[in-house]
């Protein structure tokens, strides 16, 4: 039997949630990705595409380190916050007329 425990989530601040959220990374074409990265400094895509900040293409171990650093920059700049108390979270995803829920 699975044991489900509450945890302290890290999530966008209430005032930035609409700016941080994005679709799945692989749905964007290069042009659209570049526009979003240029116009929205709060997009989570900056964490996933960390080389944009330094105008360079990164891969492998360097990319993983930069993703880690960008994630922590978002936390330090209060774009992301960690909940004070452990909680349970429900997730809802809708595709067309089918909705899925998860914890």
C-alpha positions in Angstrom: 0.0 0.0 0.0 1.3 3.4 -0.9 2.0 5.9 1.9 1.2 9.5 0.9 2.7 12.2 3.0 2.2 16.0 3.0 5.2 18.1 1.9 6.2 21.7 1.7 5.8 22.7 -2.0 7.9 25.3 -3.8 5.6 27.3 -6.0 5.3 30.8 -7.6 4.1 33.6 -5.4 0.5 34.5 -5.8 1.2 37.8 -7.7 3.5 36.0 -10.2 1.8 32.7 -10.8 0.3 33.7 -14.1 3.7 34.9 -15.3 5.7 31.9 -14.2 3.5 29.1 -15.6 4.2 27.7 -19.0 3.1 24.9 -21.3 5.3 21.8 -21.7 8.8 22.9 -22.8 8.9 20.8 -25.9 5.7 22.4 -27.3 7.4 25.7 -28.1 9.2 26.3 -31.4 12.5 28.2 -31.2 11.0 31.5 -32.3 8.2 31.4 -29.7 10.6 30.3 -27.0 12.9 33.2 -27.7 10.0 35.8 -27.6 8.8 34.5 -24.3 12.2 34.5 -22.8 12.9 38.0 -24.0 9.5 39.5 -22.8 8.8 37.7 -19.6 11.7 37.5 -17.0 9.4 35.5 -14.6 8.7 32.6 -17.0 9.7 29.1 -15.7 11.2 28.7 -19.2 14.2 30.7 -17.9 14.9 27.9 -15.4 14.6 25.3 -18.2 16.6 27.3 -20.7 19.3 28.9 -18.5 21.7 29.7 -21.3 19.4 32.5 -22.6 20.5 34.8 -19.8 24.1 34.5 -20.9 23.4 34.4 -24.6 25.0 31.0 -25.0 24.0 27.4 -25.8 24.6 25.0 -23.0 24.3 21.3 -22.6 25.3 18.4 -20.5 26.6 18.9 -17.0 27.0 22.7 -17.5 23.3 22.9 -18.3 22.2 20.9 -15.3 24.3 23.2 -13.0 22.8 26.3 -14.7 19.2 25.0 -14.3 20.0 24.4 -10.6 21.3 27.9 -10.2 18.4 29.6 -12.0 16.0 27.6 -9.8 17.7 29.0 -6.7 17.7 32.5 -8.2 14.0 32.3 -8.6 13.7 31.3 -4.9 16.1 34.1 -3.8 14.2 36.7 -5.8 10.9 35.6 -4.2 9.5 34.4 -7.5 9.2 31.0 -5.9 8.3 30.5 -2.2 8.2 27.3 -0.1 5.1 26.7 1.9 5.6 27.0 5.7 3.7 23.8 6.6 3.5 20.4 4.9 0.3 20.0 2.9 -1.4 17.7 0.5 -1.9 19.0 -3.1 -4.4 18.2 -5.7 -3.5 18.5 -9.4 -6.0 18.8 -12.2 -5.2 18.5 -15.9 -7.7 18.7 -18.7 -7.2 17.5 -22.3 -10.2 18.4 -24.4 -13.2 17.0 -22.5 -11.3 14.6 -20.3 -10.1 15.8 -16.9 -7.5 14.0 -14.7 -6.9 14.6 -11.0 -3.9 13.5 -8.9 -2.3 14.1 -5.5 
